[in-house]
Amino acid sequence: MAFRAFTQTHVFEKQSAPKEKDKSSIQCIACCDPHVYIGTKDATVQHLILSSSTDLGSGQSKTREGRARKLGSSNQVTQLRVVPLYNHLLVLWDRSITALNMFSLEPVPGLKKIQHVSLFEVCDSMPSAQAQCVEMVTSSSRRKLIRIHVVGVDRWDVVKEVPLLYDPRALAMDGTSVCVATSDRYLLCDIRTGSSQELFPHNHSRQCVFVTSVGRGEFLLNGPESLGMFVMKTGICQRPPLQWPQEVLAAGVCFPYILTLQPQVLSVYSMIDQQRKQTVSLTGGKGLLSTSDGVLVFTERDIFSLRLVPIEEQIQALVRHERIEEALLLLDGVQGHCPLDSYKELLKAITCLAGFVHFHQEGFSEAKDLFITGELDPREIIHLYPDMQSCLSEDFQSQLDQANKGRDLQVLWQGDSSTFPHYLAFLGDFLRAVKGTELGLRCSKEVDCALLRLYVELGDSENLQQLVALANECRLDHCVPVLEQHNRLFALGSLYQSHGNLIDAIKTWVKIADGFHKDPSCSDVYGHIVRTLSQLQDKDVVWTFSDWTLQKNQEIGVQIFIKRPPDDRFETQDVLALLEKYPLAMLLYLEFLIYDLNSEESRHHNRLALAYVTEMLQEEEEADLRKTRGKLQQLLWESKFYDVSTVYERVKSANLHMEEAILLGRAGEHSQALKVLVHQEGDFQAAEAFCCRDPQLRHTLLLTLLQIYLSSEDLTSAAVDLLNHNPLVFAAEQIIQLLPDSWSVQLVSQFLVGSLRETFHQRRMSMVQKALGQAELMRHKVIWMQASKRTFRLDKGQKCKVCQRDLAEPQFVCNLHGDLMHTNCTDFTSS
């Protein structure tokens, strides 16, 4: 049985009367598993629902037909695209894009038709965290330009127009890049900048011109000379082209394969080794559509599904056919997409069947084990690779036969670009295995230099960063030019840092953060610089770059002083002097001093209060203003260390009445503070809350506030509210004396009822307490009377037991032993 990467299933056959065959033929399809939509020649959109079950004997899949919608009486449906984020189905018909609900096929309210469109494409490669909207590109049928639309749930807007010199024939969109095919060439457009880049010409007919998005910023084009060209959004090719037949109508991607459609056959090519792996006979194919697990292929009447055979089954089939090299290659290419346990088991199975395979026969696992077991000098393996020989020291002399050792790799390096990467992968595996072992320590400089160069060549940013950030033996004279040549400047800075060149490290990162160089391996270079400086023990280096970090971002940059270890902080005055030019950083640092380090210095508290005032006067957002004002008020209430007069002058000049009242209260001028709150701020609730902050002064301040209210006829309602809110504080008889004669009893009835109820309550509580006290007194009298039943004889000249003076008064005390003493002498006996 031949190897199969995909299994074919017939999922739909369109039934129609013979006369209607030509009119109702399928023109395009769209899919959002399990929903499939077909557009026909007679302007109809049909909804299909695929079944997950398949009849293996007949290769048929049950498909249920859903709704259908007739768009008009003529003109074919040109394109269909699904936007599952909003449940939209976008239809290009009669040179207009219409949005339908993908379930009911009813037009979406609010989304008017986009007219005069010849082509369109939807970007489906946005990260899920950013997928709050969907971007769409359309080609105008009247002008030579493309438009970028932002599609929402009930609106779509044009956000960009990119003019072109030629009319587009095909479009593909990935992120911010659009690949455009015209009648004789391919273009690459950046929708953010509006710039376009010409890629290469072609001589295909209109039917054979297509562009397909591979994902991750890569496109597949039907290039010249029957080549399938992979082009990155940067305009470069990182994969070798596919050599495919002429008259390719369409291509789809299902990793790790490329599927191409011809009029009579569908071909499957591997993206790993660019070889054709399978062909499927298919008469009358018109187009194909990539899905999550394969592709859908359609003719005028039928739709077929080609589903990817599980990778594990593919590898097992290759092993059964003794195609070991292909199995190893496939496993290596998809190992990032396979579970780790499955990968290990498959590798063991392939190894058992392959037996002992030497290095040049691609038996990599056995070769590695044999090299390590035989304690082979790692420099001998490095020397096999032509591009790695510069990593070796000049005094190294190979002990192996030079003629046989490098012959095959030299050929691979020069010509076979599909195989040599696997040898590079083996080199990385081997060097990582020996690094840190006794074998690797014998030539640690060569091992680390080779690993660095290998990671750079393979674009392995994670391993590269891990190598240069930790302790390593990389030679700077060799590794620095390699990193600079490949624009890996972030790794270069880490390499400098690991070797103690702190100034050079941070200067290198600064160039990236300032935009002079680009290195996508680190998304937050500035944050990394700040974190490094905050932990750096060399304070001179920190001072050198402190201005740059603060100019870049004050809020983050001040962390170089705040986030330092407690035993390695800068002198406070030196930091404050530097931060004079950076008000936000100054504010954050003062907060750190007061709230984290508990500073009690008056100047710190004064400066923070004044900084809050300055910040409030500059803020425009209401939310930020409330937040800063809350911090200022908290500081004024709670801090005991600021100078009231200093802060008061600044607050008063800024017309901050609430804060002015707080300061007047801290100065003891409570009456004036209440007048500010009432007459200038007009906040009665704040005035009442001001009175209640100090329980000892609450009654006095509330009475003062009441008198302020009573002094103005306009504040009558505020006075009544104050009385009603505090019936337990004010005594009714005292308040009645203060109230104006014009006030009615009904106006203060609520207060009087509450006050009288409280008065009665207090009076009754006093009576209860008095009765309890009388009962306690009675109990003591009873005890005293019981103790007084004994009689004592007091003779003339009898002495006090304590002071030995005569007992001359009728009152005296007798202890338990019967001794008599003066009443005032009992304190001495108790002590």
C-alpha positions, 0 to 999 in steps of 0.5 A: 500500500502506497504512503498517504499523507491525506485521506479523501472523502466525498462530502457533497454533491449538488443536485439540480435539473439538467437544464440548471446544471450550468447555472447552479455550478459551484464557484467558490466555498468558505468553511468554519468547521463544521459549517461550509458555504458555497457560492453558485453561478446563479447568485445563490449562497448555500449553507452546509453542515458537515458530519463528523462521521464517515462511511469508510467503505464508500468514502462518503460523508453525510452532509446536511443542507442548511439555509440558502439565500438568493442574492439576485437573478444573475451574476455569480458569487465570486468570493466567500469568507467567514468571520467567526468572531462576529458570526459574519459571512462576507459575500462578494457578488455583483462587485459588492461585499454583503455581510450575512449572518453565518447561520440565518444568512440574513443581512447584518443590520448596520453593515451596508454593502461595500460597492465597486470591489473586485477582490477581497480578503480577510486577515485571520492570523491576528493573535487571539489576545488582539482579535478585538476586530478583524481587518479586511483588504479590498481591491477597487474595481474602478481604481488601482488601489486596495483599501484596508477595512476594520470590520466590527460587529455592526460597522466597517470602516476604511482605515487605509488606502494603498495606491497601486500601479496595476490592477490586482488579480489575487490577494492574501493578507497576513497581519500587516502585510498584503501580497498582491498578484497582478497580471504580470508580477507580484507585490508586497504591501505594508498596510501600516506604512502604505509602502509596496515592494515589487517581488518578481514577475510572472507570465501566468494566465489569469486562471493560474495567478494565486497567492496563499497565506502560509501563516507567521508572515509568509506567503506562497506564490505561483512563481515563474518557471513552475516554482512555488515561491515562499516569501516572507513579509520582509520580502525575503525567501527563507524556504527553498521553492517548490518545483511543481507542474504547470497549470497549477490553479490553486495551492493550500497549506496544511503543515507540513504539506503543500497541496496543489490543484491542477485540472485533473489531479491534486498533488501533495508536497512536503514543506520539509524536504520539498518532495511530492508525497502523494497524488489524488486523481480529481477531474474538473477541480476548480479550487481548494480551501485550507481547513484546520485538518486538511483542505476542501476541494471543489468542482462544479458539482462536488466537494471533497475533503482531504484530511491529514493522516495523523503524523504518528501513522504517517511515520509508522507507514514510512518505517514499514516501507523501510523509508527510514531517512524520510521518517526521521526527517518528518519526525524532526520537522514536526516534533514541535507539533507532537507530544513529547512522549509520542516523539520519544516512542517513535524515535525508539521504534525508528532506531530499532528498525534502522540499527546502527547507522553512521553519521553520514547515513543520518543515524543521528541518535546512535552517532551521538551516543557513540561519539560521547561513549568514545569520548571523541573530541567535540572539536572533531565534530565541529570541524566537519562543518565548513561554516563552523571551522572558524570557531576552532583555535589555530593550534587545533590539529584534527586526528581524523582522515581529512579526505573522508571526514568532510566530503559529504558535508561539504557537498551538502553545505554547497548544494543540498539545502534540504538535508544540511539543516538536519546535520546542523540540528544534530550538531546542536544536540551533540554540543548541548549534550557535551557542554558542561561535561568533562568532555566539553570542558576540555574545549569549552571555548570552541563548544560555546562559540560553535553553539552561538554561531549555530543558534544564530544560523538557525534563528533559535533565539531562546537557546541563543539568549540562554547561552549568552546570558549565563556564564559562558566561554564564548570568545568575544573576538569571534562571537561579536562579529557574528552577532553584529552581522546577523543583527542579534544585538540583544544577545550581543548585549547579554554576551557583553554583560556575562563577560563583565563589559557592562557599559558596552552591554547597556549601550548595545541595548540602548541602540535597540531601544532608541530604534537605531537597530531592530532585534525582535528577539526581545519585545521589551528591551527598555524594561530589560535595561531598567531591570538590569540597572536596578540590580547593578552593583556598579553605581557609576554605570547606573548614574551613566544611564540614569538620565536616558532611562528617565527621559525614555519613561519616568514612571518605569525609569525611576525603578532603577532607584526604587527597585534596588536591594535594601543594602545597595541603595543610593544616597537620597539627596543625590537621587532627589537632585537628579530627579528635579528635572523629572517631576513624575519620577520625583513624585514616585520616588518621594512616595517610595521614601515615605510609604516604603522606607517610612521617612520622617523627614519634613522636607520629604513630606513637604515635597511630596505634598507640593508635588501632588499639587503640581501634578493635579494642576497639570492633569487633564483626565478626571480619573487621574485628577481624583486619584492624585487628589485622594493621595494628597488628602490622605497625606495631609490627614495622616502625615505628622511631619510636613510643615503646615504653613509651607504647604498651605500657601501652595494649596491656597494659591491653587484654589484647593479648598478641601485641602485648605480646610484640612491644613487649617484643621491641622493648624487648629483653626477648625472654625475657619476650615469649616467656613472654607468647606461650606462657603468656598467648596460648598460641600456640606458632606465634607464639612460634616465628615471633617467634624467627625474625624476627631471623636474628642472634638466632634461635638464642638465642631458640629456645634460650630458647623451648625452655627455657621449654617444658622448664620445664613438663611441660604443654609437653612436646609443644610442646618436641618440636615445636620440636626437630623443626621446627629440627634444623639450629639446635640442636646435639644434644650441647647439647640432650641436656644440657638434656632431662629424664632422663625423656624417652625416645630415641624421643621425640626420635628425629626431632630426633636424626636430623635434628641428626646428619645436619646435624652429619655434613653440616657436618663433611664440608663442613669436611673438604672446605673444609680439603682445598681450602685445603690444595690451594691452599696446595700450589699456592702452595708449588709457585710459591714453590719454582719461584721459589726455584731462583735463588741470591742472595749476601748479603755482610756490610754489604749494604744494604736497597734500601728503608731502606738499613739492613744486611740482618742477618737470614737472611730477605729479599726479592728483587724482579723486578729482583734488589734485596734488601730486608727482608721488612717493607719490601715494604709500601712498595714495593707502595704 
